[in-house]
Amino acid sequence: MPDRRLWMPRCRTCGPLGKPTGLDEAVTCCNRHTNQTKHQTAWYPTYAQITVKGTSNDSINH
């Protein structure tokens, strides 16, 4: 099953480095920013499936 989540590239100093993208683009963006500025960067998933007491958050009706 492919990972369909979007990833948010972020810098500890500058904040978000753009809009949520695929994992490869987020990693590339973070690496480029780190090489240019020497800041600490990371990429975070914008969607995560959470299971609470055996029930996925996908099946909860709001």
N, CA, C and O atoms as a GROMACS GRO file, in nm:
protein
  248
    1MET      N    1   0.084  -0.118   0.000
    1MET     CA    2   0.000   0.000   0.000
    1MET      C    3   0.089   0.124   0.000
    1MET      O    4   0.169   0.142   0.092
    2PRO      N    5   0.077   0.209  -0.101
    2PRO     CA    6   0.162   0.328  -0.106
    2PRO      C    7   0.123   0.430   0.001
    2PRO      O    8   0.008   0.437   0.044
    3ASP      N    9   0.220   0.508   0.041
    3ASP     CA   10   0.198   0.611   0.141
    3ASP      C   11   0.140   0.733   0.070
    3ASP      O   12   0.209   0.798  -0.008
    4ARG      N   13   0.012   0.765   0.097
    4ARG     CA   14  -0.056   0.876   0.029
    4ARG      C   15  -0.061   1.001   0.114
    4ARG      O   16  -0.130   1.097   0.079
    5ARG      N   17   0.012   1.002   0.225
    5ARG     CA   18   0.012   1.120   0.311
    5ARG      C   19   0.087   1.235   0.244
    5ARG      O   20   0.175   1.214   0.161
    6LEU      N   21   0.051   1.356   0.283
    6LEU     CA   22   0.128   1.472   0.243
    6LEU      C   23   0.222   1.508   0.358
    6LEU      O   24   0.189   1.486   0.474
    7TRP      N   25   0.336   1.563   0.325
    7TRP     CA   26   0.437   1.594   0.425
    7TRP      C   27   0.464   1.744   0.424
    7TRP      O   28   0.471   1.805   0.317
    8MET      N   29   0.480   1.803   0.542
    8MET     CA   30   0.506   1.946   0.556
    8MET      C   31   0.654   1.966   0.591
    8MET      O   32   0.697   1.927   0.700
    9PRO      N   33   0.731   2.027   0.501
    9PRO     CA   34   0.870   2.060   0.536
    9PRO      C   35   0.873   2.182   0.628
    9PRO      O   36   0.806   2.282   0.602
   10ARG      N   37   0.951   2.174   0.736
   10ARG     CA   38   0.959   2.284   0.833
   10ARG      C   39   1.103   2.308   0.875
   10ARG      O   40   1.186   2.217   0.876
   11CYS      N   41   1.129   2.433   0.910
   11CYS     CA   42   1.258   2.474   0.966
   11CYS      C   43   1.233   2.520   1.108
   11CYS      O   44   1.132   2.585   1.136
   12ARG      N   45   1.324   2.487   1.200
   12ARG     CA   46   1.306   2.531   1.340
   12ARG      C   47   1.313   2.682   1.352
   12ARG      O   48   1.249   2.740   1.440
   13THR      N   49   1.388   2.747   1.265
   13THR     CA   50   1.406   2.892   1.272
   13THR      C   51   1.304   2.966   1.187
   13THR      O   52   1.245   3.064   1.232
   14CYS      N   53   1.284   2.921   1.063
   14CYS     CA   54   1.202   2.994   0.965
   14CYS      C   55   1.055   2.953   0.964
   14CYS      O   56   0.971   3.030   0.917
   15GLY      N   57   1.022   2.835   1.015
   15GLY     CA   58   0.884   2.785   1.011
   15GLY      C   59   0.859   2.701   0.887
   15GLY      O   60   0.952   2.638   0.837
   16PRO      N   61   0.736   2.699   0.836
   16PRO     CA   62   0.704   2.617   0.718
   16PRO      C   63   0.788   2.659   0.597
   16PRO      O   64   0.812   2.778   0.575
   17LEU      N   65   0.831   2.561   0.520
   17LEU     CA   66   0.914   2.588   0.402
   17LEU      C   67   0.835   2.576   0.273
   17LEU      O   68   0.894   2.565   0.165
   18GLY      N   69   0.706   2.577   0.282
   18GLY     CA   70   0.622   2.566   0.163
   18GLY      C   71   0.495   2.492   0.196
   18GLY      O   72   0.462   2.471   0.313
   19LYS      N   73   0.424   2.453   0.092
   19LYS     CA   74   0.298   2.382   0.113
   19LYS      C   75   0.325   2.232   0.130
   19LYS      O   76   0.433   2.185   0.094
   20PRO      N   77   0.229   2.158   0.186
   20PRO     CA   78   0.246   2.013   0.200
   20PRO      C   79   0.265   1.948   0.063
   20PRO      O   80   0.194   1.980  -0.032
   21THR      N   81   0.363   1.857   0.054
   21THR     CA   82   0.396   1.790  -0.070
   21THR      C   83   0.420   1.642  -0.044
   21THR      O   84   0.400   1.594   0.068
   22GLY      N   85   0.461   1.571  -0.146
   22GLY     CA   86   0.499   1.431  -0.131
   22GLY      C   87   0.628   1.421  -0.050
   22GLY      O   88   0.696   1.521  -0.028
   23LEU      N   89   0.660   1.301  -0.006
   23LEU     CA   90   0.776   1.281   0.080
   23LEU      C   91   0.906   1.320   0.011
   23LEU      O   92   0.990   1.386   0.071
   24ASP      N   93   0.925   1.280  -0.114
   24ASP     CA   94   1.049   1.311  -0.184
   24ASP      C   95   1.070   1.461  -0.196
   24ASP      O   96   1.182   1.510  -0.176
   25GLU      N   97   0.964   1.535  -0.229
   25GLU     CA   98   0.976   1.679  -0.243
   25GLU      C   99   1.005   1.746  -0.109
   25GLU      O  100   1.082   1.842  -0.102
   26ALA      N  101   0.943   1.697  -0.002
   26ALA     CA  102   0.965   1.753   0.130
   26ALA      C  103   1.110   1.732   0.175
   26ALA      O  104   1.172   1.824   0.230
   27VAL      N  105   1.163   1.613   0.152
   27VAL     CA  106   1.301   1.584   0.190
   27VAL      C  107   1.397   1.672   0.109
   27VAL      O  108   1.492   1.727   0.165
   28THR      N  109   1.372   1.686  -0.021
   28THR     CA  110   1.457   1.769  -0.106
   28THR      C  111   1.454   1.914  -0.060
   28THR      O  112   1.558   1.980  -0.054
   29CYS      N  113   1.336   1.965  -0.028
   29CYS     CA  114   1.321   2.102   0.019
   29CYS      C  115   1.399   2.125   0.149
   29CYS      O  116   1.468   2.225   0.163
   30CYS      N  117   1.387   2.031   0.242
   30CYS     CA  118   1.458   2.043   0.370
   30CYS      C  119   1.609   2.037   0.350
   30CYS      O  120   1.682   2.115   0.411
   31ASN      N  121   1.655   1.945   0.266
   31ASN     CA  122   1.799   1.934   0.242
   31ASN      C  123   1.854   2.060   0.177
   31ASN      O  124   1.962   2.107   0.214
   32ARG      N  125   1.782   2.115   0.082
   32ARG     CA  126   1.825   2.238   0.014
   32ARG      C  127   1.833   2.354   0.115
   32ARG      O  128   1.930   2.430   0.114
   33HIS      N  129   1.731   2.367   0.200
   33HIS     CA  130   1.728   2.474   0.300
   33HIS      C  131   1.844   2.458   0.399
   33HIS      O  132   1.908   2.557   0.435
   34THR      N  133   1.869   2.336   0.444
   34THR     CA  134   1.978   2.311   0.538
   34THR      C  135   2.112   2.346   0.476
   34THR      O  136   2.198   2.404   0.542
   35ASN      N  137   2.132   2.311   0.351
   35ASN     CA  138   2.259   2.340   0.284
   35ASN      C  139   2.280   2.490   0.266
   35ASN      O  140   2.393   2.538   0.271
   36GLN      N  141   2.173   2.564   0.245
   36GLN     CA  142   2.184   2.709   0.222
   36GLN      C  143   2.198   2.788   0.352
   36GLN      O  144   2.270   2.887   0.356
   37THR      N  145   2.129   2.744   0.459
   37THR     CA  146   2.122   2.826   0.580
   37THR      C  147   2.184   2.762   0.704
   37THR      O  148   2.210   2.831   0.802
   38LYS      N  149   2.209   2.632   0.700
   38LYS     CA  150   2.259   2.556   0.816
   38LYS      C  151   2.158   2.550   0.930
   38LYS      O  152   2.196   2.524   1.044
   39HIS      N  153   2.029   2.573   0.901
   39HIS     CA  154   1.923   2.560   1.001
   39HIS      C  155   1.884   2.413   1.015
   39HIS      O  156   1.914   2.332   0.928
   40GLN      N  157   1.817   2.381   1.126
   40GLN     CA  158   1.766   2.246   1.147
   40GLN      C  159   1.628   2.234   1.084
   40GLN      O  160   1.541   2.317   1.108
   41THR      N  161   1.609   2.131   1.001
   41THR     CA  162   1.482   2.111   0.932
   41THR      C  163   1.429   1.970   0.959
   41THR      O  164   1.502   1.882   1.003
   42ALA      N  165   1.300   1.953   0.931
   42ALA     CA  166   1.236   1.822   0.944
   42ALA      C  167   1.110   1.823   0.858
   42ALA      O  168   1.062   1.929   0.819
   43TRP      N  169   1.058   1.706   0.829
   43TRP     CA  170   0.933   1.694   0.755
   43TRP      C  171   0.837   1.612   0.839
   43TRP      O  172   0.874   1.510   0.897
   44TYR      N  173   0.712   1.659   0.844
   44TYR     CA  174   0.610   1.599   0.928
   44TYR      C  175   0.490   1.558   0.844
   44TYR      O  176   0.455   1.630   0.750
   45PRO      N  177   0.426   1.445   0.874
   45PRO     CA  178   0.306   1.408   0.800
   45PRO      C  179   0.190   1.500   0.836
   45PRO      O  180   0.173   1.537   0.952
   46THR      N  181   0.111   1.537   0.737
   46THR     CA  182  -0.005   1.623   0.763
   46THR      C  183  -0.128   1.540   0.794
   46THR      O  184  -0.229   1.595   0.838
   47TYR      N  185  -0.122   1.410   0.771
   47TYR     CA  186  -0.233   1.321   0.801
   47TYR      C  187  -0.176   1.193   0.860
   47TYR      O  188  -0.084   1.134   0.804
   48ALA      N  189  -0.231   1.150   0.970
   48ALA     CA  190  -0.189   1.024   1.030
   48ALA      C  191  -0.313   0.949   1.073
   48ALA      O  192  -0.407   1.007   1.127
   49GLN      N  193  -0.313   0.820   1.048
   49GLN     CA  194  -0.426   0.738   1.090
   49GLN      C  195  -0.404   0.697   1.235
   49GLN      O  196  -0.302   0.637   1.269
   50ILE      N  197  -0.499   0.730   1.321
   50ILE     CA  198  -0.487   0.704   1.463
   50ILE      C  199  -0.590   0.600   1.503
   50ILE      O  200  -0.708   0.611   1.469
   51THR      N  201  -0.546   0.498   1.574
   51THR     CA  202  -0.637   0.394   1.622
   51THR      C  203  -0.657   0.410   1.772
   51THR      O  204  -0.561   0.410   1.849
   52VAL      N  205  -0.784   0.423   1.813
   52VAL     CA  206  -0.817   0.437   1.953
   52VAL      C  207  -0.912   0.323   1.988
   52VAL      O  208  -1.021   0.313   1.932
   53LYS      N  209  -0.870   0.238   2.081
   53LYS     CA  210  -0.949   0.125   2.127
   53LYS      C  211  -0.998   0.041   2.009
   53LYS      O  212  -1.114  -0.001   2.006
   54GLY      N  213  -0.909   0.016   1.912
   54GLY     CA  214  -0.941  -0.072   1.800
   54GLY      C  215  -1.024  -0.007   1.691
   54GLY      O  216  -1.062  -0.075   1.596
   55THR      N  217  -1.054   0.122   1.699
   55THR     CA  218  -1.135   0.191   1.598
   55THR      C  219  -1.050   0.296   1.529
   55THR      O  220  -0.992   0.382   1.596
   56SER      N  221  -1.043   0.292   1.400
   56SER     CA  222  -0.967   0.389   1.322
   56SER      C  223  -1.040   0.522   1.318
   56SER      O  224  -1.162   0.525   1.324
   57ASN      N  225  -0.966   0.632   1.308
   57ASN     CA  226  -1.031   0.762   1.298
   57ASN      C  227  -1.098   0.781   1.163
   57ASN      O  228  -1.176   0.875   1.148
   58ASP      N  229  -1.071   0.695   1.063
   58ASP     CA  230  -1.138   0.702   0.934
   58ASP      C  231  -1.286   0.661   0.945
   58ASP      O  232  -1.369   0.704   0.865
   59SER      N  233  -1.317   0.578   1.045
   59SER     CA  234  -1.453   0.525   1.054
   59SER      C  235  -1.541   0.600   1.153
   59SER      O  236  -1.657   0.563   1.174
   60ILE      N  237  -1.489   0.705   1.214
   60ILE     CA  238  -1.568   0.781   1.311
   60ILE      C  239  -1.653   0.883   1.236
   60ILE      O  240  -1.602   0.959   1.153
   61ASN      N  241  -1.782   0.883   1.265
   61ASN     CA  242  -1.872   0.979   1.201
   61ASN      C  243  -1.875   1.107   1.282
   61ASN      O  244  -1.893   1.105   1.404
   62HIS      N  245  -1.856   1.220   1.214
   62HIS     CA  246  -1.856   1.349   1.283
   62HIS      C  247  -1.985   1.419   1.258
   62HIS      O  248  -2.005   1.530   1.307
   0.00000   0.00000   0.00000
